[in-house]
């Protein structure tokens, strides 16, 4: 790596990359990359790399005027596929830093995916970092950073020049702020993908946005953790990639190899399913339930037989019927007719389940609507 001639040169202890792209437009999956600029920085110094990219489609005239990159300039440039292997090696294992990082990260991820390669670096957005460090400022675009922090642009709307501005901003931050304070801000805004390298964004996007339970599996397909949420996709993402994860979440994310999930039709269903799965599998990262004052083992069942609780998820419209008898949960069904076979499981006297008593006891006392489940019909109690 080369050394930078600017004074007070601050080098990170781990390699990082500042990245900027120019593209044919702003639509993922439709527009393509026309230029890539990378400033690589590590303990031994700094180096720069850039290349024009043949996008395989015409560059709109207004984009040509904005960036100065013309169709003639990219006609003989390498395609992204030709650059991909070396580009991936250049960024592998490094913190990916970009301005409005969702844009650059998503474009690169889409291009790598197009040719069958996975791209999942940890990502730090300098827009979010600027907002965190300077909450009193209203503008955090790259032009605003140049003006506010006396950054020196060699050009604008060219990939390497803009990546270099981010490197200058990084140096300014380290000159102006205590290391521990800045480190805390960076940790809060960094999205961690590398620690959950076996789970990609497509997997998370496939998870329902509504109520449900999810299970993280580790090596050997061993259940590691069962969780529930009324916003399941958002909760799984926060475990694995969220900027404010706990140390416990970060340890768990490093072990996860697979995620399995199911919708439950509502919060009660999620609570019941979670309790049942934790009791069955006893995952290592779930805390064992503890007895509390007032817990009653063998509390009397207030109904004549098996009941069913209907629930609808407000976010997704999913419906479910939960079957319970004598404080034991026997499962949920998508229709009332499908709930009837679950009743057969309750023919043998069920064991008292303290978790079910806790979940339902207070709600039943508040008048939760339930139905009696008969082999042939269900009528309101």
C-alpha positions as CSV (number, residue, x, y, z in Angstrom):
1,X,0.0,0.0,0.0
2,X,1.1,3.6,-0.6
3,X,1.3,6.2,2.1
4,X,-0.9,9.3,2.0
5,X,1.0,12.7,1.9
6,X,-1.7,14.4,4.0
7,X,-0.7,15.2,7.7
8,X,-2.2,13.4,10.7
9,X,-2.8,10.2,8.7
10,X,-5.1,7.9,10.8
11,X,-4.9,4.2,9.9
12,X,-7.4,1.6,11.2
13,X,-6.3,-1.5,13.0
14,X,-8.4,-3.7,10.6
15,X,-8.6,-3.3,6.8
16,X,-11.6,-1.2,5.5
17,X,-12.7,-0.1,2.1
18,X,-14.4,3.2,1.1
19,X,-16.5,2.5,-2.0
20,X,-18.4,4.6,-4.5
21,X,-20.2,3.6,-7.7
22,X,-21.5,5.5,-10.7
23,X,-24.5,3.8,-12.4
24,X,-26.9,4.3,-15.3
25,X,-29.7,5.2,-12.9
26,X,-31.1,4.5,-9.5
27,X,-33.2,1.3,-10.0
28,X,-31.8,-1.9,-8.6
29,X,-32.1,-4.8,-11.0
30,X,-32.6,-2.5,-14.0
31,X,-29.8,0.0,-14.0
32,X,-26.2,-1.1,-14.1
33,X,-22.8,0.0,-12.8
34,X,-20.6,2.2,-15.0
35,X,-17.7,3.0,-12.6
36,X,-16.3,1.6,-9.4
37,X,-13.9,3.5,-7.1
38,X,-12.3,1.9,-3.9
39,X,-9.9,3.4,-1.3
40,X,-8.4,0.5,0.6
41,X,-7.0,1.3,4.1
42,X,-5.4,-0.9,6.6
43,X,-2.7,-0.9,9.3
44,X,0.1,-0.7,6.7
45,X,-1.3,2.3,4.6
46,X,-3.7,3.2,1.9
47,X,-4.1,2.3,-1.8
48,X,-6.7,3.2,-4.5
49,X,-8.3,1.2,-7.3
50,X,-10.8,2.3,-9.9
51,X,-12.3,1.0,-13.2
52,X,-14.9,2.0,-15.7
53,X,-17.4,-0.8,-16.2
54,X,-19.3,-1.6,-19.4
55,X,-22.9,-1.6,-18.2
56,X,-24.2,-3.5,-21.3
57,X,-26.8,-0.8,-21.9
58,X,-26.8,2.9,-22.9
59,X,-26.1,5.6,-20.3
60,X,-29.0,8.2,-20.3
61,X,-27.9,11.6,-21.4
62,X,-28.6,13.3,-18.1
63,X,-26.4,10.7,-16.3
64,X,-23.6,11.4,-18.8
65,X,-23.9,15.1,-18.1
66,X,-23.9,14.5,-14.3
67,X,-20.9,12.1,-14.2
68,X,-19.0,12.9,-17.3
69,X,-19.0,9.2,-18.1
70,X,-20.1,8.7,-21.7
71,X,-21.1,5.6,-23.8
72,X,-17.8,5.9,-25.7
73,X,-15.8,5.8,-22.5
74,X,-17.3,2.5,-21.3
75,X,-17.6,0.8,-24.7
76,X,-14.3,-1.0,-24.4
77,X,-14.3,-1.2,-20.6
78,X,-14.5,-4.6,-18.8
79,X,-17.9,-6.0,-17.9
80,X,-18.7,-6.4,-14.2
81,X,-18.4,-10.2,-14.6
82,X,-14.8,-9.7,-15.8
83,X,-14.0,-7.7,-12.7
84,X,-16.0,-9.7,-10.2
85,X,-13.5,-12.2,-8.8
86,X,-10.8,-9.6,-8.3
87,X,-13.3,-7.1,-6.9
88,X,-14.6,-9.6,-4.4
89,X,-11.1,-10.5,-3.2
90,X,-10.4,-6.8,-2.8
91,X,-13.3,-6.3,-0.5
92,X,-13.6,-9.7,1.3
93,X,-13.4,-9.5,5.1
94,X,-13.3,-5.6,5.1
95,X,-15.8,-3.2,6.5
96,X,-17.7,-1.7,3.5
97,X,-18.1,2.1,3.9
98,X,-20.1,4.2,1.5
99,X,-22.3,7.3,1.5
100,X,-25.9,6.2,1.4
101,X,-24.5,2.7,1.7
102,X,-27.7,1.0,0.9
103,X,-27.4,2.2,-2.7
104,X,-23.9,1.0,-3.3
105,X,-24.2,-2.2,-1.3
106,X,-27.5,-3.2,-3.1
107,X,-26.1,-2.5,-6.5
108,X,-23.0,-4.6,-5.9
109,X,-25.0,-7.3,-4.2
110,X,-27.3,-7.5,-7.3
111,X,-24.4,-7.6,-9.7
112,X,-22.6,-10.3,-7.8
113,X,-25.9,-12.3,-7.4
114,X,-26.4,-12.1,-11.2
115,X,-23.3,-14.2,-11.7
116,X,-23.8,-16.5,-8.8
117,X,-21.6,-14.9,-6.2
118,X,-22.6,-13.9,-2.6
119,X,-21.6,-10.5,-1.3
120,X,-22.3,-9.8,2.4
121,X,-19.8,-7.5,4.0
122,X,-20.5,-5.6,7.2
123,X,-21.7,-2.1,6.1
124,X,-21.2,1.3,7.5
125,X,-23.1,4.3,6.0
126,X,-21.4,7.6,6.3
127,X,-24.7,9.4,6.0
128,X,-25.9,7.6,9.2
129,X,-22.6,8.1,10.9
130,X,-22.6,11.9,10.2
131,X,-26.2,12.1,11.6
132,X,-25.0,10.2,14.7
133,X,-21.9,12.3,15.3
134,X,-23.5,15.6,14.3
135,X,-27.2,15.4,15.3
136,X,-27.6,19.2,15.3
137,X,-26.9,19.4,11.5
138,X,-29.7,19.1,9.1
139,X,-27.7,18.3,5.9
140,X,-25.5,15.2,5.6
141,X,-25.1,14.8,1.8
142,X,-21.6,14.6,0.4
143,X,-21.6,18.2,-0.7
144,X,-22.5,19.3,2.8
145,X,-19.7,17.2,4.3
146,X,-17.2,18.8,1.9
147,X,-18.4,22.3,2.9
148,X,-18.7,21.7,6.6
149,X,-15.4,19.7,7.2
150,X,-13.2,21.4,4.5
151,X,-12.8,18.2,2.5
152,X,-10.9,18.5,-0.7
153,X,-12.7,17.0,-3.8
154,X,-10.6,16.1,-6.8
155,X,-13.8,15.8,-8.8
156,X,-17.5,15.2,-8.1
157,X,-19.7,12.3,-9.2
158,X,-16.7,10.2,-10.2
159,X,-16.3,7.0,-8.2
160,X,-12.7,7.2,-6.9
161,X,-12.9,10.9,-6.2
162,X,-16.1,10.5,-4.1
163,X,-14.6,7.4,-2.3
164,X,-11.6,9.5,-1.4
165,X,-13.9,12.2,0.1
166,X,-15.2,9.5,2.5
167,X,-11.6,8.6,3.4
168,X,-11.0,12.3,4.2
169,X,-14.2,12.4,6.3
170,X,-13.1,9.3,8.2
171,X,-9.7,11.1,9.0
172,X,-11.5,14.2,10.1
173,X,-13.7,12.3,12.5
174,X,-10.7,10.7,14.1
175,X,-9.0,14.0,14.5
176,X,-12.0,15.7,15.9
177,X,-13.5,13.1,18.3
178,X,-12.3,10.8,21.1
179,X,-11.7,7.2,19.8
180,X,-14.1,5.6,22.3
181,X,-16.9,8.0,21.4
182,X,-16.4,7.6,17.7
183,X,-16.2,3.8,18.1
184,X,-19.5,3.8,19.9
185,X,-21.2,5.8,17.1
186,X,-19.7,3.5,14.4
187,X,-20.9,0.4,16.2
188,X,-24.5,1.8,16.4
189,X,-24.7,2.5,12.7
190,X,-22.8,-0.5,11.3
191,X,-25.0,-3.3,9.9
192,X,-23.3,-6.6,10.6
193,X,-23.7,-9.2,7.9
194,X,-20.4,-11.1,8.3
195,X,-21.3,-12.5,11.7
196,X,-24.3,-14.2,10.1
197,X,-22.6,-15.1,6.9
198,X,-24.8,-18.2,6.3
199,X,-27.9,-16.1,6.2
200,X,-28.4,-13.6,3.3
201,X,-30.8,-10.7,2.9
202,X,-33.0,-12.8,0.5
203,X,-33.6,-15.3,3.3
204,X,-34.6,-12.6,5.7
205,X,-36.8,-10.9,3.1
206,X,-38.7,-14.2,2.7
207,X,-39.8,-14.2,6.3
208,X,-43.3,-13.0,7.1
209,X,-43.6,-9.4,8.3
210,X,-46.3,-10.4,10.7
211,X,-46.7,-12.5,13.9
212,X,-44.8,-15.7,14.2
213,X,-42.1,-17.8,15.7
214,X,-38.6,-18.4,14.3
215,X,-35.8,-20.9,15.0
216,X,-32.1,-20.4,14.5
217,X,-30.2,-23.7,13.7
218,X,-26.5,-24.2,14.1
219,X,-24.0,-26.9,13.0
220,X,-25.6,-30.3,12.6
221,X,-29.0,-28.6,12.4
222,X,-29.1,-28.3,16.2
223,X,-31.8,-25.7,17.4
224,X,-29.9,-22.8,19.0
225,X,-32.7,-20.3,19.7
226,X,-36.5,-20.0,19.4
227,X,-38.0,-16.5,19.3
228,X,-41.3,-14.8,18.6
229,X,-42.4,-11.4,17.4
230,X,-45.4,-9.5,16.1
231,X,-43.0,-8.2,13.4
232,X,-41.0,-11.4,12.7
233,X,-38.9,-10.3,9.7
234,X,-37.8,-7.1,11.5
235,X,-36.9,-9.1,14.6
236,X,-34.8,-11.7,12.8
237,X,-33.0,-8.9,10.9
238,X,-32.2,-7.1,14.2
239,X,-30.7,-10.4,15.7
240,X,-28.4,-11.0,12.8
241,X,-27.6,-7.6,11.2
242,X,-29.0,-4.8,13.4
243,X,-26.7,-2.0,14.4
244,X,-27.7,-2.2,18.1
245,X,-27.3,-5.9,18.7
246,X,-26.4,-7.1,22.2
247,X,-23.2,-9.1,22.8
248,X,-25.5,-12.1,23.2
249,X,-27.0,-11.5,19.7
250,X,-23.6,-11.2,18.2
251,X,-22.4,-14.5,19.7
252,X,-25.6,-16.2,18.4
253,X,-25.3,-14.7,14.9
254,X,-21.8,-16.2,14.5
255,X,-23.3,-19.7,15.1
256,X,-26.4,-19.5,12.9
257,X,-26.5,-21.7,9.8
258,X,-30.2,-21.8,9.0
259,X,-33.4,-20.0,9.9
260,X,-36.9,-21.6,10.0
261,X,-40.1,-19.7,10.7
262,X,-43.8,-20.0,10.7
263,X,-46.7,-17.6,11.0
264,X,-49.0,-18.0,13.9
265,X,-52.0,-15.7,13.1
266,X,-51.4,-13.4,16.1
267,X,-49.5,-12.8,19.2
268,X,-51.2,-15.4,21.4
269,X,-50.3,-18.1,18.8
270,X,-46.7,-16.9,18.7
271,X,-46.5,-17.0,22.5
272,X,-48.0,-20.5,22.6
273,X,-45.8,-21.9,19.8
274,X,-42.6,-20.4,21.3
275,X,-43.3,-22.0,24.7
276,X,-44.0,-25.4,23.2
277,X,-40.9,-25.4,21.0
278,X,-38.6,-24.2,23.8
279,X,-40.0,-26.9,26.1
280,X,-39.5,-29.6,23.4
281,X,-36.0,-28.6,22.2
282,X,-34.5,-26.7,25.2
283,X,-32.3,-24.6,22.9
284,X,-29.0,-23.5,24.5
285,X,-29.6,-19.8,23.9
286,X,-33.1,-19.6,25.3
287,X,-33.4,-18.8,29.0
288,X,-35.2,-21.5,31.0
289,X,-38.5,-20.2,32.5
290,X,-38.5,-19.6,36.3
291,X,-41.3,-20.1,38.8
292,X,-42.8,-16.8,40.0
293,X,-44.8,-16.0,43.1
294,X,-48.5,-16.9,42.3
295,X,-47.7,-19.6,39.7
296,X,-50.3,-22.4,40.2
297,X,-49.4,-25.9,39.2
298,X,-52.5,-27.9,38.4
299,X,-54.9,-24.9,38.4
300,X,-58.4,-25.9,37.7
301,X,-59.5,-25.8,34.0
302,X,-62.5,-23.5,33.8
303,X,-64.1,-25.1,30.7
304,X,-65.9,-28.4,30.1
305,X,-63.5,-29.6,27.5
306,X,-61.2,-28.5,24.7
307,X,-61.3,-24.9,23.6
308,X,-60.2,-23.1,20.4
309,X,-59.1,-19.4,20.2
310,X,-59.4,-17.6,16.9
311,X,-56.8,-15.0,16.1
312,X,-56.1,-12.7,13.1
313,X,-52.8,-11.1,12.4
314,X,-53.5,-7.4,11.8
315,X,-50.3,-7.0,9.6
316,X,-50.8,-9.8,7.2
317,X,-54.5,-10.9,7.6
318,X,-53.4,-14.4,8.4
319,X,-56.0,-16.3,10.6
320,X,-55.3,-19.2,13.0
321,X,-57.3,-21.3,15.5
322,X,-55.3,-22.4,18.6
323,X,-56.4,-25.6,20.4
324,X,-56.0,-25.9,24.2
325,X,-57.3,-28.3,26.8
326,X,-56.5,-28.3,30.5
327,X,-53.7,-25.8,30.2
328,X,-52.0,-27.7,27.4
329,X,-51.5,-26.3,23.9
330,X,-52.0,-28.9,21.1
331,X,-51.2,-26.7,18.1
332,X,-52.8,-24.2,15.6
333,X,-54.6,-24.6,12.4
334,X,-55.3,-22.3,9.4
335,X,-59.0,-23.2,9.4
336,X,-61.5,-24.2,12.1
337,X,-62.1,-27.5,10.3
338,X,-58.3,-28.3,10.4
339,X,-58.4,-27.6,14.1
340,X,-60.6,-30.5,14.9
341,X,-58.0,-33.3,14.3
342,X,-55.8,-31.6,16.8
343,X,-58.4,-32.4,19.4
344,X,-57.6,-36.1,19.2
345,X,-54.2,-35.3,20.9
346,X,-56.1,-34.2,24.0
347,X,-57.9,-37.5,24.5
348,X,-55.1,-38.6,26.8
349,X,-55.2,-36.4,30.0
350,X,-52.6,-33.7,29.3
351,X,-50.0,-32.6,31.7
352,X,-50.4,-29.1,33.2
353,X,-48.2,-26.6,31.3
354,X,-47.2,-23.7,33.4
355,X,-46.2,-21.6,30.3
356,X,-49.7,-22.0,28.8
357,X,-51.3,-21.1,32.1
358,X,-49.2,-17.9,32.3
359,X,-50.0,-16.9,28.7
360,X,-53.7,-17.5,28.8
361,X,-54.6,-17.0,32.5
362,X,-54.6,-13.2,32.5
363,X,-56.2,-13.0,29.0
364,X,-59.0,-15.3,29.9
365,X,-59.6,-13.3,33.0
366,X,-60.0,-10.2,30.8
367,X,-62.7,-11.9,28.7
368,X,-60.7,-13.4,25.8
369,X,-63.2,-14.9,23.3
370,X,-62.9,-18.7,23.1
371,X,-65.0,-21.5,21.7
372,X,-65.7,-25.0,22.7
373,X,-64.3,-27.4,20.2
374,X,-66.5,-30.5,19.6
375,X,-65.7,-33.3,17.2
376,X,-68.3,-32.0,14.8
377,X,-69.1,-28.4,15.6
378,X,-67.8,-25.4,17.5
379,X,-70.0,-23.0,19.4
380,X,-69.3,-19.9,21.3
381,X,-69.0,-20.4,25.1
